[in-house]
Structure formats: C-alpha cells, structure tokens
Amino acid sequence: MSLEKAPPENKAHDKTPDKLVYMANQIGKFFKSQGDTAAVQGTAEHIRKFWDPRMRSAIFAHLDAGGAGLDPPVRRAIEQLSKEAART
C-alpha cells in the first residue's frame, strides 16, 4: 500500500473564464429571488468585496471577449464593475 501524497491542487484553474463565469452565475442565482435590480447590485457588491483583483480582471477580460455564458443580470453587474474600474 502506497502512502504517496496526492499532487498539490493546481489553483490556476480557479481563474479560468469558465470557472469564473460559473462562480459569478452562482452568485447571481443567489440574488435572483430578490428581483432583477437586486440581483445586479448584489452580484456586483459581492464580486467587488470578495473577488481578488486578478479574478475581477479576468472576468472583465472575458466580458470584453463577448462574455459567453454570463446570465443577463450577472453580465450587467460585471459591466457595472468594469466601468467603475475604468474610472479609477
């Protein structure tokens, strides 16, 4: 019986566009029952507070490349955040 350790997890996949889209859409689904405006604002606030700058930059780049897979309220939240980031 081998007691080899499992290889360390590769955290680089956590910042792939597919993973970030999935995560952003999950956040949007949480706020969806509060209505469209609340879903946009809640999603934007969550991403602003809890995603590190590299994750936000990656999702902004994904949006700039067309934003495939983003649910409509999530897309609006990310558009809002991207505009805010461009102003700073």
N, C-alpha and C positions, 0 to 999 in steps of 0.2 A: 504494500500500500504506500503510495507516494504522498508525502506531505508538502508538496510544492504549493507555493502561494499562487493564487490567481494573479494574472498580469494586472498591473495597475490600470484603473479605468482611464480611458482617454477622454478628458474633458473637452477637447477641441470640438467634438461633435455637438456639444451643448450650444454652440453658437452658429450652427448651420442654419441657413434660411428655413429649411423645413421644420427644424426643432423650434426655432423662434416663432414661426407662424403658428405652429401647434400651441405653444405656450400663450401667445397673445390671444388666439381664439378662445382658449380655455378661460382666460381672464374675462374676455368679453361675454362668454356664456354665463359666467357668474353674475354679471351685472344686468343681463338681458331682461330678467323679470321686472326690473325697475324702470323699464322703458328705454327707448332708443337714446334719448339725450343723456340719461343717467349712465347707460352702457358706454357711450363715447367718453363721457367725463370720468367715470370710474376706471375705465381701462387706461385712459391717459394718465390719470393720477397714480395708478398702481405702477405702470411702467416707469413713470418719472421717478417715483420713490424707490423702487426695488430692483430695477434692472441697472446693471453697471453700464458705464458709458460705451464700452465696446459692444455690448448687446444692443443698446439703442442705435449705435452707428450701423451695426449690421442690419437691423430691421429697417432703418432709413434707406440703406443701400438697396435692400430688397424692394422696398416701395418704389424707389427711383427706377428699378428694373422692371416695373409693372405690377408688383405687389400680388403676384399669383397666390391664391389660396386664402387671402385675408378676408374674413367676414366683413360686410359693409360697415358696421359700427366700429369695428377694430381698425379698419382702413382709415376711417375718419379720425379716430383717436391718434393714430400714428402720423397722419398728415398734420394734425394739430401740433403734435410734439416736434415734428420735423421743422415746421415753421418757427416754433419757439426757439429751437436750437439754432436756426439760421440767424435769428435776431441777436443772439448772444455772442 
